[in-house]
């Protein structure tokens, strides 16, 4: 498990500093971005990195998070691989919390996850 976690952390750190973030949507809580350079498609499955930037810090001091996901664009099943939570906006500052989840979910049509899923599955400049 530790090698997977180390690879994940390396990937997120690299993404946080060399990402091409494109805004997907905004809510009263904050804004969601996708690193369009991280989009990888294999058959109907897309892997991507999402940054969520909170308008106000959480009670434990989280101002943003960078998360790794995969989505099956046919079944619309999302796998949340893991996240790193930061003290400053746009994936900067001190790491507050981190975790590897490998949790599957189906996003509600009115959710940020659903809008992000639709964005990555329909991104026109993605290479196969």
C-alpha positions as CSV (number, residue, x, y, z in Angstrom):
1,X,0.0,0.0,0.0
2,X,2.8,2.4,0.8
3,X,4.3,2.3,-2.8
4,X,0.9,3.2,-4.2
5,X,0.5,6.1,-1.8
6,X,4.0,7.4,-2.6
7,X,3.3,7.3,-6.3
8,X,0.0,9.1,-5.7
9,X,1.6,11.8,-3.6
10,X,4.4,12.2,-6.2
11,X,1.7,12.5,-9.0
12,X,-0.3,15.1,-7.0
13,X,2.7,17.2,-6.1
14,X,3.8,17.2,-9.8
15,X,0.3,18.1,-10.9
16,X,0.0,20.9,-8.4
17,X,2.9,22.8,-9.8
18,X,2.8,21.9,-13.5
19,X,-0.9,21.7,-14.2
20,X,-3.0,23.4,-16.8
21,X,-6.2,24.0,-14.8
22,X,-9.4,24.7,-16.7
23,X,-12.4,25.9,-14.7
24,X,-15.3,23.5,-14.9
25,X,-17.8,25.2,-12.6
26,X,-18.4,27.3,-9.5
27,X,-20.7,27.0,-6.6
28,X,-21.3,29.0,-3.4
29,X,-18.8,26.7,-1.8
30,X,-16.0,27.1,-4.3
31,X,-14.7,26.4,-7.8
32,X,-13.8,23.1,-9.6
33,X,-10.9,22.9,-12.1
34,X,-9.6,20.0,-14.2
35,X,-6.0,19.7,-15.2
36,X,-6.6,19.2,-19.0
37,X,-3.0,17.9,-19.4
38,X,-3.8,15.1,-17.0
39,X,-6.6,13.7,-19.1
40,X,-5.9,10.1,-20.2
41,X,-8.4,8.0,-22.1
42,X,-8.3,4.3,-22.5
43,X,-11.4,2.8,-24.2
44,X,-14.3,4.5,-22.3
45,X,-12.3,5.2,-19.1
46,X,-10.8,8.6,-18.5
47,X,-8.4,9.4,-15.6
48,X,-8.1,13.0,-14.5
49,X,-7.0,15.3,-11.8
50,X,-9.4,17.8,-10.2
51,X,-8.6,20.8,-8.0
52,X,-11.3,22.2,-5.8
53,X,-10.7,25.7,-4.5
54,X,-12.8,26.7,-1.5
55,X,-14.1,30.3,-1.1
56,X,-13.6,30.0,2.7
57,X,-11.2,27.7,4.6
58,X,-12.7,24.7,6.4
59,X,-12.7,24.6,10.2
60,X,-9.4,22.6,10.0
61,X,-7.8,25.1,7.6
62,X,-8.3,23.4,4.2
63,X,-8.5,26.0,1.4
64,X,-8.1,23.7,-1.6
65,X,-7.8,20.0,-2.6
66,X,-6.3,18.1,-5.5
67,X,-7.9,14.8,-6.2
68,X,-7.3,12.0,-8.7
69,X,-10.3,10.2,-10.3
70,X,-11.2,7.8,-13.0
71,X,-14.6,7.6,-14.7
72,X,-16.2,5.1,-17.0
73,X,-17.9,7.4,-19.4
74,X,-20.5,4.8,-20.5
75,X,-21.7,3.7,-17.0
76,X,-20.9,7.1,-15.4
77,X,-19.2,5.3,-12.6
78,X,-16.5,7.4,-10.9
79,X,-13.7,6.1,-8.8
80,X,-12.2,8.6,-6.4
81,X,-8.6,7.4,-6.0
82,X,-7.4,9.9,-3.4
83,X,-6.9,13.5,-2.4
84,X,-4.4,15.9,-0.9
85,X,-5.8,18.9,1.1
86,X,-3.9,22.2,1.2
87,X,-3.8,25.2,3.5
88,X,-3.8,27.8,0.7
89,X,-5.8,28.2,-2.5
90,X,-5.1,26.5,-5.8
91,X,-3.2,23.5,-4.3
92,X,-0.6,25.6,-2.5
93,X,0.6,25.9,1.0
94,X,1.0,23.3,3.7
95,X,-0.6,19.8,3.4
96,X,-3.3,19.6,5.9
97,X,-4.5,16.1,5.2
98,X,-4.2,13.3,2.6
99,X,-5.8,10.0,1.8
100,X,-6.1,7.2,-0.7
101,X,-9.7,6.1,-0.9
102,X,-10.4,4.0,-4.1
103,X,-14.1,4.7,-3.5
104,X,-16.7,4.2,-6.3
105,X,-19.6,6.6,-6.6
106,X,-22.4,7.6,-9.0
107,X,-22.6,11.4,-9.0
108,X,-26.0,13.2,-8.7
109,X,-26.8,15.2,-11.8
110,X,-26.8,18.5,-9.8
111,X,-23.3,17.9,-8.3
112,X,-19.8,19.2,-9.0
113,X,-18.7,15.6,-9.5
114,X,-21.3,15.1,-12.3
115,X,-20.4,18.4,-14.0
116,X,-16.7,17.4,-13.9
117,X,-17.4,13.9,-15.2
118,X,-19.4,15.3,-18.2
119,X,-16.5,17.8,-18.8
120,X,-13.8,15.2,-18.9
121,X,-15.8,12.6,-20.9
122,X,-16.7,15.3,-23.5
123,X,-13.3,17.1,-23.6
124,X,-12.6,17.4,-27.4
125,X,-8.9,17.8,-27.3
126,X,-8.3,14.5,-25.4
127,X,-6.0,12.0,-27.1
128,X,-6.8,8.3,-27.0
